[in-house]
Amino acid sequence: MKFDLEGSVAVVTGAAQGIGAALALELAHRACDLALVDRDASLLVRSAQSARDLGVYVTQYQLDIADAAGVAALPDRIVADHGRVNILINNAGVAMMGNIEQLSLDDFEWLMNINFWGVVRTTKAFLPLLRREPQAHISNLSSVFGLIAPTGQGPYCASKFAVRGFSEVLRHELRDSNITVSTVHPGGIKTRIAHHSRRAAGFDEQQARELADKFFRLVRTSPQEAARCIVRGIERRSPRVLIGADARLLDWLSRYLPLAYWPLIRKLFEVPPSGSAQPDATLKQKVSP
């Protein structure tokens, strides 16, 4: 049975820009009320107003998804404003460049606390509310890097493979319930997430900028198209959503050439080996993709 979005209440994390902001507009066009969450208050206000202009009820909540106490308190805040929640979209995430030898344990913990633990905590926090509804849906954004594992993406791949595993277990455990679960694997989406990546100490700033520019030139899928795919996945209760021809190709390669795909694609993704970059401790951080 198709999930009816009209009159539903959707929580979207990482909603200030990129895919999150596009999701807010796509859901608003389907007459879905919104609870939008992001760390960036100023961009969140703009995203919320754009959705509000389409005639739906929209609330916004400034919150770093890595804040465990803030996430735990979020359902009560949203219920006070909306009365219920039907849909949870875990979209918030960050990126990082650097080889594993260059990255510190703090780097790994920072990224995992947002990309993985943010998904787990938010899902756990909202499950009791979703259980109350006749129909409910959770959409967790993994990545094409939850299917393949390029060099220089150790923490990011670890987090997105973890989101994939968590979501698949959750889907199996909820199979006889009112809640359906989608795992979403976007390919290259034309956002600025690569430009806002944190860099490992020792990873050259110029090299990072060139890699981000290369990624941006290669990708073809817009945030708007990604949002349409995700929302269609919710409507159809799809267990798995691949976004873009690149995601479909890389999914095929990972399944049928699991040990041989890397030599075929390494020129597109490879980060130079450790030691080729000069020490540089400058760090940049951005919470919303």
Secondary structure, 3 states (H helix, E strand, C coil): CCCCCCCCEEEEECCCCHHHHHHHHHHHHCCCEEEEEECCHHHHHHHHHHHHCCCCCEEEEECCCCCHHHHHHHHHHHHHHHCCCCEEEECCCCCEEECCCCCCHHHHHHHHHHHCHHHHHHHHHHHHHHHCCCCEEEEEECCHHHCCCCCCEHHHHHHHHHHHHHHHHHHHHCCCCCEEEEEEEECCECCCCCCCCEECCCCCHHHHHHHHHHHHHHCCECHHHHHHHHHHHHHHCCCEEEECHHHHHHHHHHHHCCCCHHHHHHHHHCCCCCCCCCCCCCCCCCCCC
